Each structure stands twice: as structure tokens, then as C-alpha cells.
Amino acid sequence: MISRNVVVIVIGMIGFIGLIGVTLAGCVGGGGRDTLEPALSAPPKAAPAAAAANKEGIKLFYARQWEAAKAKYEEAIKAQPTLAEAHYNLGLVYDALRDDKEARKHFVEAANLAPGNKAIWSSPALRQHGDVMANPKSGDFFSPGHH
């Protein structure tokens, strides 16, 4: 008959091995957050090249291809530097990569470019990286130095 101590040790080892497996699975998965915030499409008035790059970035973002998504969002921003949605989406990529400084920079830029955009201003990702008001009005903004 197996003693109670042996059973406890075996159960403890199984739990420890399971914990290691979960940790390794997270590392192999390429890093990033478990739950992704929704990426934003470019508005109809966006420059076509910027909208196309942003759209491709969204596909790559949901495929968790962070570097490729980052390159597409940067391409969108180069084509249209005022495209708040591309800045926001780039912030999401940096957030997934756990680069808080760069994520904050792009979330702040997105918020400053689109003071009335509820999708950006009410985003948990933005709030995590900046001190923002719950109901911004046109012209309201916050700066990277404001915490």
C-alpha cells in the first residue's frame, strides 16, 4: 500500500511539472499579452496607402506576428503621420511586447490626434499607460510627461 506521504509528493511534483509546462508554453508562444485589445481600422478619410498598411497590420497583429505588424503600422504612420488609429495599433503591439515606454508614446499620440475618439479614449490599454479623463471633449489631451 502506498503511504500518504508518497501520494502528496507525487501530486506536488505533478503540479510543479504542470507549472513549468505552462511557463514554457508562454515563452514558446512568442511573448505578448494573453488577451488582445481590439485593433482599430483606419477611417474612410484616411490616405489609401496608410489605410492599406494599417489593415495589413491588423491581420498580422491578430496572428501575433508582432514585428511584422509593427512594421506595417510604422508604414501606415509614415504614409499618414496623423492617423491616430495606426498610432493606437502600434501602441497595442508595443504593449503586447511589454515595451511600456513605446506603448505609452503611441497611445498618447493617438489620444492627442483623436481627442473625441471614444474607441481610443475608453480603451483599457490607453488607461493602463496614461492618465486620461473618462469623457474627453474636443481639444482635450494629455502629454507623455503627465502621470
N, CA, C and O atoms as a GROMACS GRO file, in nm:
protein
  588
    1MET      N    1   0.085  -0.119   0.000
    1MET     CA    2   0.000   0.000   0.000
    1MET      C    3   0.089   0.125   0.000
    1MET      O    4   0.190   0.130   0.071
    2ILE      N    5   0.052   0.224  -0.080
    2ILE     CA    6   0.129   0.348  -0.092
    2ILE      C    7   0.098   0.438   0.026
    2ILE      O    8  -0.018   0.457   0.063
    3SER      N    9   0.203   0.491   0.085
    3SER     CA   10   0.181   0.578   0.201
    3SER      C   11   0.126   0.713   0.155
    3SER      O   12   0.140   0.753   0.040
    4ARG      N   13   0.066   0.781   0.248
    4ARG     CA   14   0.006   0.912   0.222
    4ARG      C   15   0.114   1.012   0.182
    4ARG      O   16   0.088   1.097   0.097
    5ASN      N   17   0.232   1.006   0.241
    5ASN     CA   18   0.341   1.098   0.209
    5ASN      C   19   0.386   1.084   0.063
    5ASN      O   20   0.415   1.184  -0.002
    6VAL      N   21   0.390   0.962   0.013
    6VAL     CA   22   0.430   0.940  -0.125
    6VAL      C   23   0.327   1.002  -0.220
    6VAL      O   24   0.363   1.064  -0.319
    7VAL      N   25   0.200   0.985  -0.189
    7VAL     CA   26   0.093   1.042  -0.272
    7VAL      C   27   0.103   1.194  -0.274
    7VAL      O   28   0.090   1.255  -0.380
    8VAL      N   29   0.127   1.256  -0.161
    8VAL     CA   30   0.139   1.402  -0.152
    8VAL      C   31   0.259   1.449  -0.234
    8VAL      O   32   0.250   1.550  -0.303
    9ILE      N   33   0.369   1.378  -0.225
    9ILE     CA   34   0.489   1.416  -0.301
    9ILE      C   35   0.462   1.404  -0.451
    9ILE      O   36   0.499   1.494  -0.527
   10VAL      N   37   0.400   1.296  -0.493
   10VAL     CA   38   0.371   1.276  -0.636
   10VAL      C   39   0.276   1.385  -0.687
   10VAL      O   40   0.298   1.439  -0.795
   11ILE      N   41   0.173   1.418  -0.612
   11ILE     CA   42   0.079   1.524  -0.652
   11ILE      C   43   0.152   1.658  -0.661
   11ILE      O   44   0.128   1.735  -0.754
   12GLY      N   45   0.238   1.685  -0.567
   12GLY     CA   46   0.316   1.809  -0.569
   12GLY      C   47   0.406   1.817  -0.691
   12GLY      O   48   0.418   1.923  -0.753
   13MET      N   49   0.469   1.705  -0.727
   13MET     CA   50   0.556   1.702  -0.844
   13MET      C   51   0.477   1.723  -0.972
   13MET      O   52   0.523   1.793  -1.063
   14ILE      N   53   0.360   1.663  -0.981
   14ILE     CA   54   0.275   1.681  -1.099
   14ILE      C   55   0.237   1.827  -1.113
   14ILE      O   56   0.240   1.882  -1.223
   15GLY      N   57   0.200   1.890  -1.004
   15GLY     CA   58   0.164   2.032  -1.007
   15GLY      C   59   0.282   2.118  -1.050
   15GLY      O   60   0.265   2.212  -1.128
   16PHE      N   61   0.401   2.088  -1.002
   16PHE     CA   62   0.521   2.163  -1.036
   16PHE      C   63   0.553   2.146  -1.185
   16PHE      O   64   0.585   2.244  -1.253
   17ILE      N   65   0.544   2.024  -1.234
   17ILE     CA   66   0.570   1.998  -1.376
   17ILE      C   67   0.468   2.071  -1.462
   17ILE      O   68   0.503   2.125  -1.567
   18GLY      N   69   0.343   2.074  -1.420
   18GLY     CA   70   0.240   2.147  -1.493
   18GLY      C   71   0.269   2.296  -1.499
   18GLY      O   72   0.249   2.360  -1.602
   19LEU      N   73   0.317   2.351  -1.388
   19LEU     CA   74   0.352   2.492  -1.382
   19LEU      C   75   0.467   2.523  -1.478
   19LEU      O   76   0.464   2.624  -1.548
   20ILE      N   77   0.566   2.436  -1.482
   20ILE     CA   78   0.677   2.455  -1.575
   20ILE      C   79   0.626   2.449  -1.719
   20ILE      O   80   0.668   2.529  -1.803
   21GLY      N   81   0.537   2.356  -1.748
   21GLY     CA   82   0.481   2.345  -1.883
   21GLY      C   83   0.407   2.470  -1.926
   21GLY      O   84   0.423   2.515  -2.039
   22VAL      N   85   0.327   2.526  -1.838
   22VAL     CA   86   0.254   2.648  -1.869
   22VAL      C   87   0.350   2.763  -1.893
   22VAL      O   88   0.332   2.842  -1.986
   23THR      N   89   0.453   2.773  -1.810
   23THR     CA   90   0.553   2.879  -1.826
   23THR      C   91   0.625   2.865  -1.959
   23THR      O   92   0.641   2.964  -2.031
   24LEU      N   93   0.668   2.746  -1.993
   24LEU     CA   94   0.737   2.725  -2.120
   24LEU      C   95   0.645   2.751  -2.238
   24LEU      O   96   0.690   2.805  -2.339
   25ALA      N   97   0.521   2.714  -2.228
   25ALA     CA   98   0.426   2.738  -2.337
   25ALA      C   99   0.413   2.888  -2.363
   25ALA      O  100   0.402   2.930  -2.478
   26GLY      N  101   0.413   2.967  -2.258
   26GLY     CA  102   0.407   3.112  -2.273
   26GLY      C  103   0.529   3.166  -2.342
   26GLY      O  104   0.519   3.259  -2.423
   27CYS      N  105   0.646   3.110  -2.311
   27CYS     CA  106   0.770   3.155  -2.374
   27CYS      C  107   0.775   3.117  -2.521
   27CYS      O  108   0.816   3.197  -2.605
   28VAL      N  109   0.734   2.997  -2.553
   28VAL     CA  110   0.736   2.949  -2.690
   28VAL      C  111   0.637   3.026  -2.775
   28VAL      O  112   0.659   3.044  -2.895
   29GLY      N  113   0.528   3.073  -2.715
   29GLY     CA  114   0.424   3.144  -2.788
   29GLY      C  115   0.468   3.280  -2.838
   29GLY      O  116   0.389   3.348  -2.903
   30GLY      N  117   0.590   3.323  -2.810
   30GLY     CA  118   0.640   3.448  -2.864
   30GLY      C  119   0.614   3.567  -2.774
   30GLY      O  120   0.631   3.681  -2.819
   31GLY      N  121   0.574   3.546  -2.652
   31GLY     CA  122   0.553   3.656  -2.560
   31GLY      C  123   0.424   3.728  -2.592
   31GLY      O  124   0.345   3.682  -2.674
   32GLY      N  125   0.403   3.838  -2.527
   32GLY     CA  126   0.283   3.916  -2.552
   32GLY      C  127   0.174   3.888  -2.450
   32GLY      O  128   0.181   3.791  -2.375
   33ARG      N  129   0.076   3.972  -2.451
   33ARG     CA  130  -0.036   3.961  -2.358
   33ARG      C  131  -0.125   3.844  -2.398
   33ARG      O  132  -0.131   3.806  -2.515
   34ASP      N  133  -0.194   3.787  -2.299
   34ASP     CA  134  -0.283   3.675  -2.327
   34ASP      C  135  -0.408   3.720  -2.404
   34ASP      O  136  -0.451   3.652  -2.498
   35THR      N  137  -0.464   3.833  -2.366
   35THR     CA  138  -0.585   3.884  -2.429
   35THR      C  139  -0.550   4.011  -2.506
   35THR      O  140  -0.487   4.102  -2.451
   36LEU      N  141  -0.588   4.017  -2.630
   36LEU     CA  142  -0.557   4.133  -2.713
   36LEU      C  143  -0.672   4.231  -2.713
   36LEU      O  144  -0.789   4.193  -2.725
   37GLU      N  145  -0.639   4.358  -2.699
   37GLU     CA  146  -0.738   4.463  -2.717
   37GLU      C  147  -0.768   4.471  -2.866
   37GLU      O  148  -0.682   4.438  -2.948
   38PRO      N  149  -0.889   4.513  -2.904
   38PRO     CA  150  -0.920   4.525  -3.048
   38PRO      C  151  -0.837   4.632  -3.117
   38PRO      O  152  -0.823   4.743  -3.066
   39ALA      N  153  -0.782   4.597  -3.231
   39ALA     CA  154  -0.710   4.693  -3.314
   39ALA      C  155  -0.814   4.777  -3.390
   39ALA      O  156  -0.926   4.732  -3.412
   40LEU      N  157  -0.774   4.897  -3.428
   40LEU     CA  158  -0.868   4.990  -3.492
   40LEU      C  159  -0.842   5.005  -3.641
   40LEU      O  160  -0.728   5.021  -3.684
   41SER      N  161  -0.948   5.001  -3.717
   41SER     CA  162  -0.940   5.024  -3.862
   41SER      C  163  -0.924   5.173  -3.889
   41SER      O  164  -0.964   5.257  -3.809
   42ALA      N  165  -0.864   5.203  -4.001
   42ALA     CA  166  -0.849   5.342  -4.042
   42ALA      C  167  -0.986   5.396  -4.084
   42ALA      O  168  -1.068   5.322  -4.139
   43PRO      N  169  -1.013   5.522  -4.059
   43PRO     CA  170  -1.140   5.581  -4.102
   43PRO      C  171  -1.143   5.597  -4.254
   43PRO      O  172  -1.039   5.593  -4.319
   44PRO      N  173  -1.263   5.614  -4.310
   44PRO     CA  174  -1.276   5.627  -4.456
   44PRO      C  175  -1.193   5.742  -4.516
   44PRO      O  176  -1.151   5.734  -4.631
   45LYS      N  177  -1.170   5.847  -4.438
   45LYS     CA  178  -1.096   5.963  -4.490
   45LYS      C  179  -0.944   5.944  -4.489
   45LYS      O  180  -0.871   6.033  -4.532
   46ALA      N  181  -0.896   5.830  -4.441
   46ALA     CA  182  -0.752   5.805  -4.433
   46ALA      C  183  -0.690   5.794  -4.572
   46ALA      O  184  -0.757   5.755  -4.668
   47ALA      N  185  -0.564   5.828  -4.580
   47ALA     CA  186  -0.490   5.812  -4.706
   47ALA      C  187  -0.491   5.664  -4.743
   47ALA      O  188  -0.471   5.578  -4.657
   48PRO      N  189  -0.514   5.632  -4.871
   48PRO     CA  190  -0.524   5.490  -4.911
   48PRO      C  191  -0.403   5.405  -4.871
   48PRO      O  192  -0.420   5.292  -4.826
   49ALA      N  193  -0.283   5.457  -4.888
   49ALA     CA  194  -0.163   5.379  -4.852
   49ALA      C  195  -0.159   5.353  -4.702
   49ALA      O  196  -0.121   5.244  -4.658
   50ALA      N  197  -0.196   5.452  -4.624
   50ALA     CA  198  -0.198   5.436  -4.478
   50ALA      C  199  -0.304   5.336  -4.435
   50ALA      O  200  -0.280   5.252  -4.349
   51ALA      N  201  -0.422   5.346  -4.497
   51ALA     CA  202  -0.531   5.254  -4.463
   51ALA      C  203  -0.494   5.110  -4.498
   51ALA      O  204  -0.523   5.018  -4.422
   52ALA      N  205  -0.430   5.091  -4.614
   52ALA     CA  206  -0.391   4.956  -4.656
   52ALA      C  207  -0.285   4.897  -4.562
   52ALA      O  208  -0.295   4.780  -4.523
   53ALA      N  209  -0.186   4.977  -4.525
   53ALA     CA  210  -0.082   4.928  -4.433
   53ALA      C  211  -0.141   4.898  -4.296
   53ALA      O  212  -0.105   4.798  -4.233
   54ASN      N  213  -0.232   4.984  -4.250
   54ASN     CA  214  -0.297   4.962  -4.120
   54ASN      C  215  -0.379   4.833  -4.122
   54ASN      O  216  -0.378   4.756  -4.026
   55LYS      N  217  -0.450   4.810  -4.234
   55LYS     CA  218  -0.532   4.689  -4.248
   55LYS      C  219  -0.446   4.563  -4.244
   55LYS      O  220  -0.481   4.465  -4.179
   56GLU      N  221  -0.334   4.567  -4.313
   56GLU     CA  222  -0.242   4.452  -4.312
   56GLU      C  223  -0.181   4.434  -4.172
   56GLU      O  224  -0.163   4.322  -4.126
   57GLY      N  225  -0.152   4.545  -4.106
   57GLY     CA  226  -0.100   4.539  -3.969
   57GLY      C  227  -0.199   4.472  -3.874
   57GLY      O  228  -0.159   4.397  -3.785
   58ILE      N  229  -0.327   4.499  -3.894
   58ILE     CA  230  -0.430   4.437  -3.809
   58ILE      C  231  -0.430   4.286  -3.827
   58ILE      O  232  -0.437   4.212  -3.728
   59LYS      N  233  -0.421   4.239  -3.950
   59LYS     CA  234  -0.415   4.094  -3.975
   59LYS      C  235  -0.295   4.032  -3.903
   59LYS      O  236  -0.307   3.928  -3.839
   60LEU      N  237  -0.181   4.096  -3.916
   60LEU     CA  238  -0.059   4.045  -3.854
   60LEU      C  239  -0.067   4.052  -3.701
   60LEU      O  240  -0.018   3.964  -3.631
   61PHE      N  241  -0.130   4.158  -3.651
   61PHE     CA  242  -0.147   4.174  -3.507
   61PHE      C  243  -0.227   4.057  -3.449
   61PHE      O  244  -0.187   3.998  -3.350
   62TYR      N  245  -0.339   4.025  -3.512
   62TYR     CA  246  -0.423   3.915  -3.462
   62TYR      C  247  -0.356   3.779  -3.480
   62TYR      O  248  -0.390   3.683  -3.410
   63ALA      N  249  -0.261   3.772  -3.573
   63ALA     CA  250  -0.182   3.648  -3.590
   63ALA      C  251  -0.064   3.646  -3.492
   63ALA      O  252   0.016   3.553  -3.491
   64ARG      N  253  -0.055   3.752  -3.410
   64ARG     CA  254   0.052   3.766  -3.311
   64ARG      C  255   0.191   3.770  -3.375
   64ARG      O  256   0.289   3.723  -3.316
   65GLN      N  257   0.197   3.824  -3.492
   65GLN     CA  258   0.325   3.845  -3.562
   65GLN      C  259   0.367   3.989  -3.534
   65GLN      O  260   0.353   4.077  -3.619
   66TRP      N  261   0.419   4.010  -3.414
   66TRP     CA  262   0.441   4.144  -3.360
   66TRP      C  263   0.533   4.229  -3.447
   66TRP      O  264   0.499   4.343  -3.479
   67GLU      N  265   0.648   4.175  -3.485
   67GLU     CA  266   0.743   4.256  -3.561
   67GLU      C  267   0.688   4.295  -3.698
   67GLU      O  268   0.705   4.408  -3.743
   68ALA      N  269   0.622   4.202  -3.763
   68ALA     CA  270   0.562   4.232  -3.895
   68ALA      C  271   0.449   4.333  -3.880
   68ALA      O  272   0.436   4.424  -3.962
   69ALA      N  273   0.367   4.318  -3.776
   69ALA     CA  274   0.259   4.414  -3.751
   69ALA      C  275   0.317   4.552  -3.722
   69ALA      O  276   0.269   4.653  -3.772
   70LYS      N  277   0.420   4.554  -3.640
   70LYS     CA  278   0.486   4.682  -3.606
   70LYS      C  279   0.534   4.752  -3.732
   70LYS      O  280   0.516   4.872  -3.747
   71ALA      N  281   0.596   4.677  -3.824
   71ALA     CA  282   0.646   4.736  -3.948
   71ALA      C  283   0.532   4.794  -4.032
   71ALA      O  284   0.547   4.900  -4.092
   72LYS      N  285   0.418   4.725  -4.037
   72LYS     CA  286   0.304   4.774  -4.116
   72LYS      C  287   0.245   4.900  -4.053
   72LYS      O  288   0.209   4.994  -4.124
   73TYR      N  289   0.234   4.903  -3.920
   73TYR     CA  290   0.181   5.023  -3.855
   73TYR      C  291   0.276   5.141  -3.874
   73TYR      O  292   0.233   5.254  -3.892
   74GLU      N  293   0.406   5.114  -3.869
   74GLU     CA  294   0.503   5.221  -3.894
   74GLU      C  295   0.492   5.271  -4.037
   74GLU      O  296   0.506   5.391  -4.063
   75GLU      N  297   0.466   5.180  -4.130
   75GLU     CA  298   0.444   5.217  -4.270
   75GLU      C  299   0.319   5.305  -4.283
   75GLU      O  300   0.319   5.403  -4.357
   76ALA      N  301   0.215   5.270  -4.211
   76ALA     CA  302   0.092   5.350  -4.213
   76ALA      C  303   0.118   5.490  -4.157
   76ALA      O  304   0.070   5.589  -4.212
   77ILE      N  305   0.194   5.497  -4.050
   77ILE     CA  306   0.225   5.626  -3.987
   77ILE      C  307   0.313   5.710  -4.079
   77ILE      O  308   0.298   5.832  -4.085
   78LYS      N  309   0.405   5.646  -4.150
   78LYS     CA  310   0.489   5.719  -4.245
   78LYS      C  311   0.404   5.776  -4.358
   78LYS      O  312   0.426   5.888  -4.403
   79ALA      N  313   0.304   5.698  -4.403
   79ALA     CA  314   0.216   5.745  -4.510
   79ALA      C  315   0.122   5.855  -4.462
   79ALA      O  316   0.086   5.944  -4.539
   80GLN      N  317   0.082   5.849  -4.335
   80GLN     CA  318  -0.009   5.949  -4.278
   80GLN      C  319   0.023   5.964  -4.129
   80GLN      O  320  -0.036   5.894  -4.046
   81PRO      N  321   0.113   6.053  -4.095
   81PRO     CA  322   0.154   6.069  -3.955
   81PRO      C  323   0.041   6.104  -3.858
   81PRO      O  324   0.054   6.083  -3.737
   82THR      N  325  -0.068   6.156  -3.909
   82THR     CA  326  -0.180   6.195  -3.823
   82THR      C  327  -0.285   6.085  -3.807
   82THR      O  328  -0.391   6.109  -3.749
   83LEU      N  329  -0.257   5.966  -3.855
   83LEU     CA  330  -0.353   5.855  -3.844
   83LEU      C  331  -0.350   5.799  -3.702
   83LEU      O  332  -0.267   5.714  -3.668
   84ALA      N  333  -0.440   5.848  -3.621
   84ALA     CA  334  -0.445   5.810  -3.479
   84ALA      C  335  -0.459   5.660  -3.460
   84ALA      O  336  -0.399   5.602  -3.370
   85GLU      N  337  -0.539   5.597  -3.546
   85GLU     CA  338  -0.563   5.452  -3.532
   85GLU      C  339  -0.435   5.372  -3.551
   85GLU      O  340  -0.416   5.271  -3.483
   86ALA      N  341  -0.347   5.414  -3.641
   86ALA     CA  342  -0.219   5.344  -3.661
   86ALA      C  343  -0.130   5.362  -3.538
   86ALA      O  344  -0.062   5.268  -3.497
   87HIS      N  345  -0.128   5.482  -3.480
   87HIS     CA  346  -0.051   5.504  -3.357
   87HIS      C  347  -0.106   5.417  -3.245
   87HIS      O  348  -0.031   5.354  -3.170
   88TYR      N  349  -0.237   5.413  -3.233
   88TYR     CA  350  -0.301   5.331  -3.130
   88TYR      C  351  -0.264   5.183  -3.148
   88TYR      O  352  -0.226   5.115  -3.054
   89ASN      N  353  -0.276   5.136  -3.273
   89ASN     CA  354  -0.245   4.996  -3.301
   89ASN      C  355  -0.098   4.964  -3.275
   89ASN      O  356  -0.064   4.857  -3.226
   90LEU      N  357  -0.012   5.058  -3.309
   90LEU     CA  358   0.131   5.039  -3.280
   90LEU      C  359   0.153   5.033  -3.129
   90LEU      O  360   0.237   4.957  -3.080
   91GLY      N  361   0.078   5.114  -3.056
   91GLY     CA  362   0.083   5.106  -2.909
   91GLY      C  363   0.041   4.969  -2.860
   91GLY      O  364   0.099   4.916  -2.764
   92LEU      N  365  -0.059   4.909  -2.924
   92LEU     CA  366  -0.103   4.774  -2.886
   92LEU      C  367   0.008   4.672  -2.908
   92LEU      O  368   0.027   4.581  -2.827
   93VAL      N  369   0.081   4.687  -3.018
   93VAL     CA  370   0.192   4.595  -3.045
   93VAL      C  371   0.298   4.609  -2.937
   93VAL      O  372   0.345   4.510  -2.882
   94TYR      N  373   0.336   4.733  -2.907
   94TYR     CA  374   0.438   4.754  -2.803
   94TYR      C  375   0.387   4.704  -2.667
   94TYR      O  376   0.466   4.654  -2.586
   95ASP      N  377   0.258   4.718  -2.643
   95ASP     CA  378   0.201   4.666  -2.519
   95ASP      C  379   0.215   4.514  -2.514
   95ASP      O  380   0.251   4.457  -2.411
   96ALA      N  381   0.186   4.448  -2.626
   96ALA     CA  382   0.199   4.302  -2.633
   96ALA      C  383   0.344   4.259  -2.612
   96ALA      O  384   0.371   4.154  -2.556
   97LEU      N  385   0.436   4.343  -2.660
   97LEU     CA  386   0.579   4.314  -2.643
   97LEU      C  387   0.632   4.357  -2.507
   97LEU      O  388   0.749   4.335  -2.474
   98ARG      N  389   0.545   4.417  -2.428
   98ARG     CA  390   0.578   4.466  -2.294
   98ARG      C  391   0.683   4.579  -2.295
   98ARG      O  392   0.764   4.592  -2.203
   99ASP      N  393   0.678   4.658  -2.401
   99ASP     CA  394   0.763   4.777  -2.410
   99ASP      C  395   0.673   4.895  -2.372
   99ASP      O  396   0.619   4.965  -2.457
  100ASP      N  397   0.661   4.916  -2.241
  100ASP     CA  398   0.566   5.015  -2.190
  100ASP      C  399   0.598   5.157  -2.234
  100ASP      O  400   0.507   5.236  -2.258
  101LYS      N  401   0.725   5.190  -2.244
  101LYS     CA  402   0.764   5.326  -2.283
  101LYS      C  403   0.715   5.358  -2.425
  101LYS      O  404   0.654   5.463  -2.448
  102GLU      N  405   0.740   5.267  -2.519
  102GLU     CA  406   0.696   5.289  -2.657
  102GLU      C  407   0.544   5.279  -2.670
  102GLU      O  408   0.483   5.353  -2.746
  103ALA      N  409   0.484   5.186  -2.595
  103ALA     CA  410   0.338   5.174  -2.598
  103ALA      C  411   0.275   5.305  -2.554
  103ALA      O  412   0.186   5.357  -2.621
  104ARG      N  413   0.320   5.358  -2.443
  104ARG     CA  414   0.266   5.484  -2.391
  104ARG      C  415   0.283   5.597  -2.492
  104ARG      O  416   0.190   5.675  -2.515
  105LYS      N  417   0.399   5.605  -2.552
  105LYS     CA  418   0.427   5.710  -2.652
  105LYS      C  419   0.322   5.708  -2.763
  105LYS      O  420   0.270   5.813  -2.801
  106HIS      N  421   0.291   5.591  -2.815
  106HIS     CA  422   0.196   5.583  -2.927
  106HIS      C  423   0.052   5.595  -2.882
  106HIS      O  424  -0.031   5.648  -2.956
  107PHE      N  425   0.019   5.547  -2.763
  107PHE     CA  426  -0.116   5.568  -2.710
  107PHE      C  427  -0.141   5.716  -2.687
  107PHE      O  428  -0.249   5.767  -2.719
  108VAL      N  429  -0.043   5.785  -2.632
  108VAL     CA  430  -0.056   5.929  -2.608
  108VAL      C  431  -0.073   6.003  -2.740
  108VAL      O  432  -0.157   6.092  -2.752
  109GLU      N  433   0.008   5.966  -2.839
  109GLU     CA  434  -0.002   6.031  -2.969
  109GLU      C  435  -0.140   6.007  -3.030
  109GLU      O  436  -0.201   6.098  -3.086
  110ALA      N  437  -0.190   5.884  -3.020
  110ALA     CA  438  -0.323   5.852  -3.073
  110ALA      C  439  -0.430   5.936  -3.003
  110ALA      O  440  -0.519   5.990  -3.069
  111ALA      N  441  -0.422   5.945  -2.873
  111ALA     CA  442  -0.521   6.022  -2.797
  111ALA      C  443  -0.514   6.170  -2.834
  111ALA      O  444  -0.617   6.236  -2.848
  112ASN      N  445  -0.393   6.223  -2.849
  112ASN     CA  446  -0.378   6.364  -2.885
  112ASN      C  447  -0.427   6.393  -3.026
  112ASN      O  448  -0.478   6.501  -3.054
  113LEU      N  449  -0.411   6.296  -3.116
  113LEU     CA  450  -0.457   6.314  -3.254
  113LEU      C  451  -0.608   6.298  -3.269
  113LEU      O  452  -0.667   6.348  -3.364
  114ALA      N  453  -0.669   6.228  -3.175
  114ALA     CA  454  -0.814   6.198  -3.186
  114ALA      C  455  -0.883   6.221  -3.052
  114ALA      O  456  -0.927   6.126  -2.988
  115PRO      N  457  -0.894   6.348  -3.009
  115PRO     CA  458  -0.949   6.375  -2.876
  115PRO      C  459  -1.094   6.332  -2.856
  115PRO      O  460  -1.136   6.315  -2.741
  116GLY      N  461  -1.170   6.314  -2.961
  116GLY     CA  462  -1.310   6.273  -2.944
  116GLY      C  463  -1.335   6.126  -2.977
  116GLY      O  464  -1.450   6.081  -2.976
  117ASN      N  465  -1.230   6.051  -3.007
  117ASN     CA  466  -1.245   5.912  -3.049
  117ASN      C  467  -1.265   5.823  -2.927
  117ASN      O  468  -1.171   5.792  -2.854
  118LYS      N  469  -1.390   5.781  -2.906
  118LYS     CA  470  -1.424   5.701  -2.786
  118LYS      C  471  -1.354   5.566  -2.785
  118LYS      O  472  -1.320   5.515  -2.678
  119ALA      N  473  -1.333   5.506  -2.902
  119ALA     CA  474  -1.265   5.376  -2.907
  119ALA      C  475  -1.124   5.387  -2.850
  119ALA      O  476  -1.076   5.296  -2.783
  120ILE      N  477  -1.057   5.498  -2.877
  120ILE     CA  478  -0.922   5.519  -2.825
  120ILE      C  479  -0.928   5.561  -2.679
  120ILE      O  480  -0.859   5.503  -2.595
  121TRP      N  481  -1.008   5.662  -2.649
  121TRP     CA  482  -1.008   5.719  -2.514
  121TRP      C  483  -1.066   5.627  -2.408
  121TRP      O  484  -1.029   5.639  -2.291
  122SER      N  485  -1.153   5.536  -2.444
  122SER     CA  486  -1.210   5.446  -2.344
  122SER      C  487  -1.137   5.312  -2.338
  122SER      O  488  -1.179   5.222  -2.265
  123SER      N  489  -1.030   5.300  -2.412
  123SER     CA  490  -0.955   5.174  -2.418
  123SER      C  491  -0.882   5.145  -2.287
  123SER      O  492  -0.812   5.231  -2.235
  124PRO      N  493  -0.897   5.025  -2.234
  124PRO     CA  494  -0.820   4.985  -2.115
  124PRO      C  495  -0.669   4.992  -2.141
  124PRO      O  496  -0.592   5.023  -2.049
  125ALA      N  497  -0.627   4.965  -2.264
  125ALA     CA  498  -0.484   4.971  -2.295
  125ALA      C  499  -0.431   5.114  -2.278
  125ALA      O  500  -0.323   5.133  -2.223
  126LEU      N  501  -0.506   5.212  -2.325
  126LEU     CA  502  -0.465   5.351  -2.310
  126LEU      C  503  -0.461   5.390  -2.163
  126LEU      O  504  -0.364   5.450  -2.117
  127ARG      N  505  -0.564   5.356  -2.090
  127ARG     CA  506  -0.572   5.391  -1.948
  127ARG      C  507  -0.459   5.328  -1.867
  127ARG      O  508  -0.412   5.387  -1.770
  128GLN      N  509  -0.417   5.212  -1.907
  128GLN     CA  510  -0.308   5.143  -1.838
  128GLN      C  511  -0.176   5.220  -1.853
  128GLN      O  512  -0.089   5.213  -1.767
  129HIS      N  513  -0.163   5.294  -1.963
  129HIS     CA  514  -0.038   5.363  -1.991
  129HIS      C  515  -0.042   5.513  -1.972
  129HIS      O  516   0.058   5.581  -1.994
  130GLY      N  517  -0.156   5.568  -1.933
  130GLY     CA  518  -0.161   5.712  -1.919
  130GLY      C  519  -0.273   5.759  -1.830
  130GLY      O  520  -0.370   5.687  -1.805
  131ASP      N  521  -0.259   5.880  -1.784
  131ASP     CA  522  -0.358   5.945  -1.700
  131ASP      C  523  -0.456   6.014  -1.793
  131ASP      O  524  -0.426   6.122  -1.845
  132VAL      N  525  -0.572   5.955  -1.815
  132VAL     CA  526  -0.668   6.013  -1.909
  132VAL      C  527  -0.801   6.037  -1.842
  132VAL      O  528  -0.835   5.975  -1.741
  133MET      N  529  -0.876   6.129  -1.899
  133MET     CA  530  -1.009   6.159  -1.848
  133MET      C  531  -1.107   6.060  -1.907
  133MET      O  532  -1.086   6.009  -2.017
  134ALA      N  533  -1.213   6.032  -1.835
  134ALA     CA  534  -1.312   5.935  -1.881
  134ALA      C  535  -1.391   5.985  -2.002
  134ALA      O  536  -1.425   5.906  -2.089
  135ASN      N  537  -1.420   6.115  -2.008
  135ASN     CA  538  -1.502   6.170  -2.116
  135ASN      C  539  -1.434   6.291  -2.178
  135ASN      O  540  -1.470   6.405  -2.146
  136PRO      N  541  -1.338   6.270  -2.266
  136PRO     CA  542  -1.268   6.384  -2.324
  136PRO      C  543  -1.358   6.463  -2.417
  136PRO      O  544  -1.450   6.409  -2.479
  137LYS      N  545  -1.332   6.591  -2.426
  137LYS     CA  546  -1.402   6.679  -2.519
  137LYS      C  547  -1.302   6.721  -2.625
  137LYS      O  548  -1.181   6.713  -2.603
  138SER      N  549  -1.350   6.763  -2.737
  138SER     CA  550  -1.261   6.807  -2.843
  138SER      C  551  -1.164   6.911  -2.789
  138SER      O  552  -1.204   7.006  -2.722
  139GLY      N  553  -1.036   6.892  -2.818
  139GLY     CA  554  -0.934   6.983  -2.772
  139GLY      C  555  -0.866   6.936  -2.645
  139GLY      O  556  -0.757   6.984  -2.614
  140ASP      N  557  -0.927   6.842  -2.571
  140ASP     CA  558  -0.862   6.789  -2.452
  140ASP      C  559  -0.751   6.693  -2.494
  140ASP      O  560  -0.763   6.623  -2.594
  141PHE      N  561  -0.644   6.690  -2.417
  141PHE     CA  562  -0.535   6.598  -2.447
  141PHE      C  563  -0.456   6.574  -2.320
  141PHE      O  564  -0.480   6.637  -2.217
  142PHE      N  565  -0.364   6.484  -2.329
  142PHE     CA  566  -0.269   6.466  -2.221
  142PHE      C  567  -0.133   6.446  -2.282
  142PHE      O  568  -0.121   6.406  -2.398
  143SER      N  569  -0.031   6.472  -2.206
  143SER     CA  570   0.104   6.467  -2.260
  143SER      C  571   0.182   6.350  -2.201
  143SER      O  572   0.147   6.302  -2.093
  144PRO      N  573   0.287   6.304  -2.270
  144PRO     CA  574   0.364   6.191  -2.222
  144PRO      C  575   0.422   6.215  -2.083
  144PRO      O  576   0.442   6.119  -2.008
  145GLY      N  577   0.450   6.339  -2.047
  145GLY     CA  578   0.508   6.368  -1.917
  145GLY      C  579   0.406   6.373  -1.804
  145GLY      O  580   0.445   6.376  -1.687
  146HIS      N  581   0.276   6.373  -1.835
  146HIS     CA  582   0.171   6.385  -1.734
  146HIS      C  583   0.135   6.248  -1.680
  146HIS      O  584   0.088   6.162  -1.754
  147HIS      N  585   0.158   6.228  -1.552
  147HIS     CA  586   0.124   6.099  -1.488
  147HIS      C  587   0.027   6.124  -1.379
  147HIS      O  588  -0.016   6.030  -1.312
   0.00000   0.00000   0.00000
